Amino acid sequence: MELLEIFIIVSAFIILFDIYNIRAKKKTTFLDNKLPVIALGAGLIIINYLYVAYAFITSNYRLKQVFQYSSSTLGWSERLYASWASNAGSWLFFAFVFAAGYLIIRFMLGEDEKNFGMYQFFDIFLLFMVVVLIIQNPVESLSYTPSEGMGLNPLLKTPWMLIHPPVVFIGYTLAIYSLGLTFSKAESKPRLTRGMAALAWLFLTIGIALGGLWAYEVLGWGGYWAWDPVETSSLVPWLSLTAYFHLVSQLSGQKSTSKDFMLMITGALIILAAAITRGGLAISVHAFGKSPVGYLLLTLMGITIVYYLVNKSKKGWSYFEFEIKTDNVYNTALSMSFISVIMIAVISLWGIIFPIINSGLNGGDVSLDAAFFNKWTYPFVLIFLAGLIGCHLYEVLDMKKYSAALFASVALGFICVVLGFPTSNMLANLGLPLTFIAGIAVLYNFATSVMKKRTTQISRSLMHFGIVLVVIGILLSATNEADYGEIIASPGTSLDLGEMELEFGEFEAIEATGLIANDAESSELIPEFAGLMIPVTVNRNGASISKDVYIMLYAAHGIVSRPTVFRALGYDVYIVLHQSQTVYRALAHQLQGIPFTPDEFVISVIYFPLMNLIWLGTLIMCIGVLYPITKIRKSSKP
């Protein structure tokens, strides 16, 4: 057994010892009360990850993870993010992030007994992560040191791999911290909990957006969202955390733990997301394979729920209270917003767990397609938009005027449906008037809030306006896209697609590049990849955009064709070069060092209008979260 494997096991015993001390209310520090005992356990986890990261950067192929997911052709940043490319590596990185943050919290808040409930919860969560690490063993070594590694999956060779997983892990960690803070008895608990939840919401928002960009630009799905189980499992905790911020005391009562309950739900859903993505509970295009870890995480989810219920029952308050109120515009709008977000989360969650339940009962693999999610979530998206109108115009509208505004929005939507304008999709036409009126309401409140210097209202307006832009972008881009399908073309020719013309240059061969290990049993080195590149110019509305389109053949991963996105201000053109018999023959020759270029090829072309609205809306949402933080920092300066 390697020393680092021993470190992981020892860290588990140290965590158990800390839990014992907390339960017995014994001393939890050593070195003259300066260092918490848990610092040793968390420190060993941190050391493990730092060693693995160093092994990747220095190409220490004796470490099995480095051999399987790295090679000398990678740059240093690619070697760094390769350290969390595998299932075991991603768990080690997640544990590293959680342990490092836990130490910071422990040092900042000290060993006050008021925080012992929170620390015990963190210990339990970290203990389960250590058990996962023992099962996955990310520090396993080979019996010899290979001269080269097997390389990294080409779909992971992207800057998004450097940013997206850490952002998601930080968001998950912050959400778990916000749940843990609900077990603290310190006076500062409410402020810290809300601040931590806001930061978690920010990172989860950025994480989902980056995941959409990654899928859109690299994976070649032809879109930014496919309702894949992994995508959807990351959306559900974001929705429950969004609902948390809409659950005000007017709706939940003064003596209930309703907001804390929503944080518990968020924490449980994050554990479920980890079980789906890294525990193999669901079939997904980018989930890891089946593993006993999934069932271990379901156990952790159950323990989290029970731990919460047991701790909160001691207060004598109700676990959850919610009352729909229609006494004024503001309460009505908040009630609508909360219910709509919860229903979208419930529908999304059912779309994830139904295939899992069906697989367990019938043994077959089924999935619910995008049509299911779009159909059932759409009405609640409209209800949420109706709530936005009331949330931002409650100072100028009474209930009668608010009802009239909503009726007018719906009536205008039906008129658009009859006219078939501005899109060819009936549901989009129905929802667009309500969406635009919600945007006007948000902008009105933003303007008045700026004049009155109301920081909270400015922040809320920015976030809600970002949501409106995202909805507009989705409705207009999804319903007005033009899919030209798969087209056969030849180098040096042009293609007339009606409103758009494509001009193709000549193929340029990409010679066999790099050397990687063939497998763990052989010392043979083989070329990593070869490829083809063809320049393409897109002409539309008098504007021309030129880019190169690639297709590659990897010895270890087969054909990889990343999409090329031709971006203009109001639209994207999405081009993918596909495998065909002539293209594959050329690539196979190239990999063997024999120059060859095809005389024809197959591409798919999709036109996406107004995609930039989606990315802009997401950016504005994030600015909305950050704005009050910047104001607090400015006001705290002497």
RACORJO-V242888 format. One record per residue. N is the residue number from 0. RES is the residue in one letter. OMEGA is omega in degrees with one decimal (* if undefined). Layout:
BEGIN
n | res | omega
N | RES | OMEGA
N | RES | OMEGA
END
This chain:
BEGIN
n | res | omega
0 | M | -178.8
1 | E | -179.2
2 | L | -178.1
3 | L | 175.5
4 | E | 176.5
5 | I | 178.5
6 | F | -178.0
7 | I | -180.0
8 | I | 179.1
9 | V | -179.7
10 | S | 178.1
11 | A | 179.5
12 | F | 178.1
13 | I | 178.0
14 | I | 177.7
15 | L | 178.1
16 | F | 178.3
17 | D | 176.8
18 | I | 178.6
19 | Y | -179.6
20 | N | -179.8
21 | I | 179.9
22 | R | -178.9
23 | A | -177.3
24 | K | 177.6
25 | K | -178.4
26 | K | -177.7
27 | T | -178.3
28 | T | 171.8
29 | F | -174.0
30 | L | 178.7
31 | D | 176.4
32 | N | -177.9
33 | K | -173.7
34 | L | 177.2
35 | P | 177.6
36 | V | -177.1
37 | I | 179.5
38 | A | 178.5
39 | L | -179.4
40 | G | 178.8
41 | A | 179.7
42 | G | 179.1
43 | L | 176.7
44 | I | 179.4
45 | I | 179.0
46 | I | 179.0
47 | N | -178.7
48 | Y | -179.0
49 | L | 176.9
50 | Y | -179.8
51 | V | 178.7
52 | A | 178.2
53 | Y | 178.8
54 | A | 176.9
55 | F | -176.5
56 | I | -177.8
57 | T | 177.9
58 | S | 175.2
59 | N | -172.7
60 | Y | 175.6
61 | R | 174.4
62 | L | -172.2
63 | K | 180.0
64 | Q | -179.4
65 | V | 179.5
66 | F | -174.5
67 | Q | -171.0
68 | Y | -179.6
69 | S | 175.5
70 | S | -177.2
71 | S | -179.9
72 | T | -178.6
73 | L | 171.6
74 | G | -174.6
75 | W | 179.2
76 | S | 177.4
77 | E | 177.2
78 | R | 179.5
79 | L | -176.9
80 | Y | 171.5
81 | A | -179.5
82 | S | 174.6
83 | W | -179.4
84 | A | -178.2
85 | S | 176.5
86 | N | -179.6
87 | A | -179.7
88 | G | 179.6
89 | S | 176.8
90 | W | 178.5
91 | L | 178.8
92 | F | 176.8
93 | F | 178.5
94 | A | 177.4
95 | F | 179.4
96 | V | -178.0
97 | F | -178.2
98 | A | -179.9
99 | A | 178.2
100 | G | 178.4
101 | Y | 177.9
102 | L | 179.5
103 | I | 179.1
104 | I | -177.4
105 | R | 179.2
106 | F | -176.8
107 | M | -175.7
108 | L | 176.5
109 | G | -175.6
110 | E | 177.0
111 | D | -179.4
112 | E | 178.4
113 | K | -177.9
114 | N | -174.9
115 | F | 177.8
116 | G | 177.6
117 | M | -178.2
118 | Y | 179.2
119 | Q | 177.6
120 | F | 178.0
121 | F | 178.5
122 | D | -179.9
123 | I | -179.8
124 | F | -179.1
125 | L | 178.9
126 | L | 178.3
127 | F | 177.7
128 | M | 179.1
129 | V | 177.4
130 | V | 176.3
131 | V | 179.9
132 | L | 177.8
133 | I | 178.8
134 | I | -175.2
135 | Q | 179.4
136 | N | -179.4
137 | P | -178.4
138 | V | 178.6
139 | E | -178.3
140 | S | 173.8
141 | L | -179.7
142 | S | 179.6
143 | Y | -179.9
144 | T | 178.8
145 | P | 179.5
146 | S | -177.0
147 | E | 177.9
148 | G | -176.5
149 | M | 175.3
150 | G | -177.7
151 | L | 176.0
152 | N | -175.2
153 | P | 178.3
154 | L | 177.6
155 | L | 178.8
156 | K | -176.9
157 | T | 176.2
158 | P | 179.1
159 | W | 178.0
160 | M | 177.8
161 | L | -172.9
162 | I | -170.2
163 | H | -178.9
164 | P | 177.6
165 | P | 179.5
166 | V | 179.4
167 | V | -179.3
168 | F | 177.3
169 | I | 178.1
170 | G | 177.6
171 | Y | -179.2
172 | T | 180.0
173 | L | 177.8
174 | A | 176.9
175 | I | 176.6
176 | Y | -179.3
177 | S | 174.3
178 | L | 179.3
179 | G | -179.6
180 | L | 178.7
181 | T | 178.5
182 | F | 177.5
183 | S | 177.7
184 | K | -178.9
185 | A | -178.3
186 | E | -177.8
187 | S | -174.0
188 | K | -176.4
189 | P | -178.3
190 | R | 179.9
191 | L | -178.8
192 | T | -179.1
193 | R | 178.9
194 | G | 179.1
195 | M | 178.6
196 | A | 178.6
197 | A | 177.9
198 | L | 177.5
199 | A | 179.3
200 | W | 179.3
201 | L | -177.1
202 | F | 177.2
203 | L | 177.3
204 | T | 179.4
205 | I | -179.6
206 | G | 178.6
207 | I | 179.8
208 | A | 178.9
209 | L | 176.0
210 | G | 176.4
211 | G | 177.4
212 | L | 179.5
213 | W | 179.1
214 | A | -175.9
215 | Y | -171.1
216 | E | -171.1
217 | V | -170.7
218 | L | 174.7
219 | G | 178.5
220 | W | -177.6
221 | G | 179.7
222 | G | -176.6
223 | Y | -177.7
224 | W | -176.4
225 | A | -176.2
226 | W | 172.9
227 | D | -178.6
228 | P | 179.3
229 | V | 176.6
230 | E | -175.3
231 | T | 179.6
232 | S | 174.9
233 | S | 179.7
234 | L | -172.8
235 | V | 176.8
236 | P | 175.4
237 | W | 178.3
238 | L | -179.9
239 | S | 176.7
240 | L | 174.4
241 | T | 177.3
242 | A | 177.9
243 | Y | -177.5
244 | F | 178.0
245 | H | -177.2
246 | L | -178.5
247 | V | -175.0
248 | S | 178.7
249 | Q | -176.1
250 | L | -173.3
251 | S | -178.7
252 | G | -176.4
253 | Q | -175.3
254 | K | 173.4
255 | S | 178.4
256 | T | -174.5
257 | S | -178.6
258 | K | 176.1
259 | D | 179.1
260 | F | 178.8
261 | M | 175.9
262 | L | 175.9
263 | M | 178.1
264 | I | 179.1
265 | T | 179.0
266 | G | 179.1
267 | A | -179.7
268 | L | 176.2
269 | I | 176.9
270 | I | 176.8
271 | L | 178.3
272 | A | 177.6
273 | A | 179.2
274 | A | 180.0
275 | I | -175.9
276 | T | -173.0
277 | R | 178.5
278 | G | 174.8
279 | G | -178.6
280 | L | -176.9
281 | A | 176.0
282 | I | -177.1
283 | S | -180.0
284 | V | 177.9
285 | H | 168.5
286 | A | 176.6
287 | F | -174.9
288 | G | -178.7
289 | K | -174.8
290 | S | 174.8
291 | P | 179.9
292 | V | -179.3
293 | G | -179.3
294 | Y | 174.9
295 | L | 179.5
296 | L | 174.1
297 | L | 175.2
298 | T | 177.5
299 | L | 178.4
300 | M | 177.8
301 | G | 178.6
302 | I | 178.7
303 | T | -179.3
304 | I | -179.6
305 | V | 179.5
306 | Y | 179.2
307 | Y | -176.6
308 | L | -179.8
309 | V | -178.3
310 | N | -176.9
311 | K | -180.0
312 | S | -178.4
313 | K | -179.0
314 | K | -178.7
315 | G | 177.3
316 | W | 177.1
317 | S | -179.7
318 | Y | -176.1
319 | F | 174.9
320 | E | 174.5
321 | F | -179.5
322 | E | 175.7
323 | I | -178.5
324 | K | 178.6
325 | T | -177.4
326 | D | 176.0
327 | N | -174.7
328 | V | -175.1
329 | Y | -179.9
330 | N | 177.3
331 | T | -179.2
332 | A | 179.3
333 | L | 177.5
334 | S | 179.3
335 | M | -178.5
336 | S | -178.2
337 | F | -178.0
338 | I | -177.7
339 | S | 179.8
340 | V | 178.8
341 | I | -178.5
342 | M | 176.3
343 | I | 178.1
344 | A | -179.2
345 | V | 179.0
346 | I | 179.7
347 | S | 179.6
348 | L | 178.2
349 | W | 177.9
350 | G | 177.9
351 | I | -169.4
352 | I | 179.6
353 | F | 177.8
354 | P | -179.8
355 | I | 178.7
356 | I | -179.6
357 | N | 179.2
358 | S | 179.9
359 | G | -177.0
360 | L | -173.2
361 | N | 178.8
362 | G | 179.7
363 | G | 177.8
364 | D | 176.8
365 | V | 176.5
366 | S | 176.2
367 | L | -174.4
368 | D | -176.7
369 | A | -178.9
370 | A | 178.8
371 | F | -177.2
372 | F | -178.4
373 | N | -177.1
374 | K | -171.0
375 | W | 178.5
376 | T | -173.6
377 | Y | -179.9
378 | P | -177.7
379 | F | 170.8
380 | V | 178.4
381 | L | 177.7
382 | I | 177.6
383 | F | 178.2
384 | L | 175.6
385 | A | 176.4
386 | G | 178.3
387 | L | -179.7
388 | I | -179.9
389 | G | -179.5
390 | C | -175.2
391 | H | 179.4
392 | L | -176.3
393 | Y | -180.0
394 | E | -176.6
395 | V | -179.2
396 | L | 166.7
397 | D | -174.9
398 | M | -178.4
399 | K | -179.4
400 | K | 178.7
401 | Y | 177.5
402 | S | 179.2
403 | A | 179.3
404 | A | 179.1
405 | L | 178.5
406 | F | 179.7
407 | A | 179.3
408 | S | -180.0
409 | V | 179.3
410 | A | 177.6
411 | L | 176.9
412 | G | 178.6
413 | F | 175.9
414 | I | 178.1
415 | C | 177.8
416 | V | -179.2
417 | V | -178.4
418 | L | -176.5
419 | G | -175.7
420 | F | 9.0
421 | P | 178.7
422 | T | 177.0
423 | S | -177.7
424 | N | -175.5
425 | M | -176.9
426 | L | 177.8
427 | A | 178.8
428 | N | 178.3
429 | L | -174.0
430 | G | -175.0
431 | L | 177.8
432 | P | 177.9
433 | L | -179.7
434 | T | 179.7
435 | F | 178.8
436 | I | 175.3
437 | A | 177.7
438 | G | 178.0
439 | I | 178.5
440 | A | -179.8
441 | V | 179.9
442 | L | 176.6
443 | Y | -179.6
444 | N | 178.1
445 | F | -178.7
446 | A | 180.0
447 | T | 179.7
448 | S | 177.0
449 | V | 179.7
450 | M | -178.6
451 | K | 177.6
452 | K | 178.6
453 | R | -172.8
454 | T | -177.9
455 | T | -179.7
456 | Q | 177.1
457 | I | 179.4
458 | S | -179.0
459 | R | -179.9
460 | S | 179.1
461 | L | 179.8
462 | M | -177.4
463 | H | 176.9
464 | F | 174.9
465 | G | 177.9
466 | I | 179.3
467 | V | 179.3
468 | L | 178.6
469 | V | -179.9
470 | V | 177.7
471 | I | 179.4
472 | G | 179.5
473 | I | -176.8
474 | L | -176.5
475 | L | -177.7
476 | S | -176.3
477 | A | -175.3
478 | T | -179.4
479 | N | 178.9
480 | E | 178.7
481 | A | 179.2
482 | D | -177.0
483 | Y | 177.2
484 | G | 179.6
485 | E | -173.2
486 | I | 174.8
487 | I | -179.2
488 | A | -179.4
489 | S | 176.5
490 | P | 176.3
491 | G | -179.4
492 | T | 175.6
493 | S | -175.3
494 | L | 179.9
495 | D | -180.0
496 | L | 179.7
497 | G | -179.8
498 | E | -174.8
499 | M | 177.5
500 | E | 177.3
501 | L | 176.2
502 | E | -176.6
503 | F | 172.5
504 | G | 179.0
505 | E | 178.3
506 | F | 172.2
507 | E | -177.9
508 | A | 173.7
509 | I | -173.5
510 | E | 177.2
511 | A | -171.1
512 | T | 174.1
513 | G | 175.6
514 | L | 177.7
515 | I | 177.5
516 | A | -179.9
517 | N | 175.5
518 | D | -175.5
519 | A | -175.4
520 | E | -174.1
521 | S | 176.7
522 | S | -178.4
523 | E | 175.7
524 | L | -178.5
525 | I | 176.5
526 | P | -176.3
527 | E | -177.2
528 | F | 168.6
529 | A | -175.0
530 | G | 175.8
531 | L | 177.3
532 | M | 176.7
533 | I | 176.9
534 | P | -179.6
535 | V | 174.7
536 | T | 178.2
537 | V | 177.1
538 | N | 179.6
539 | R | 177.5
540 | N | 177.5
541 | G | 179.2
542 | A | -179.8
543 | S | 176.5
544 | I | -178.2
545 | S | 176.6
546 | K | 176.6
547 | D | 178.1
548 | V | -172.3
549 | Y | 164.7
550 | I | -173.2
551 | M | 171.9
552 | L | 178.5
553 | Y | -178.5
554 | A | -176.4
555 | A | -171.5
556 | H | 178.0
557 | G | -177.8
558 | I | 174.7
559 | V | 178.9
560 | S | 177.2
561 | R | 176.4
562 | P | 171.4
563 | T | -176.7
564 | V | 176.8
565 | F | -172.3
566 | R | 169.2
567 | A | -175.0
568 | L | -173.8
569 | G | -176.6
570 | Y | 170.5
571 | D | 169.7
572 | V | -168.6
573 | Y | -174.9
574 | I | 177.6
575 | V | 176.2
576 | L | -172.1
577 | H | 173.6
578 | Q | 171.9
579 | S | -176.8
580 | Q | -178.2
581 | T | 179.4
582 | V | -179.8
583 | Y | 178.5
584 | R | 179.3
585 | A | -179.7
586 | L | 179.0
587 | A | 176.0
588 | H | -179.2
589 | Q | -178.9
590 | L | 178.1
591 | Q | 177.9
592 | G | -180.0
593 | I | -177.9
594 | P | 179.7
595 | F | 176.5
596 | T | -177.2
597 | P | 178.2
598 | D | 173.2
599 | E | -177.4
600 | F | 179.6
601 | V | 176.5
602 | I | 168.4
603 | S | -175.9
604 | V | 176.4
605 | I | 177.3
606 | Y | 178.8
607 | F | 176.3
608 | P | 169.5
609 | L | 176.5
610 | M | -177.9
611 | N | 177.5
612 | L | -179.2
613 | I | -179.4
614 | W | 178.0
615 | L | 179.1
616 | G | 178.7
617 | T | 178.6
618 | L | 179.6
619 | I | 175.5
620 | M | -179.2
621 | C | 176.8
622 | I | 178.9
623 | G | 178.1
624 | V | -175.8
625 | L | -173.2
626 | Y | -179.5
627 | P | 178.6
628 | I | 178.5
629 | T | 178.4
630 | K | 178.5
631 | I | 179.7
632 | R | 179.2
633 | K | -177.8
634 | S | -178.8
635 | S | 179.6
636 | K | -179.9
637 | P | *
END
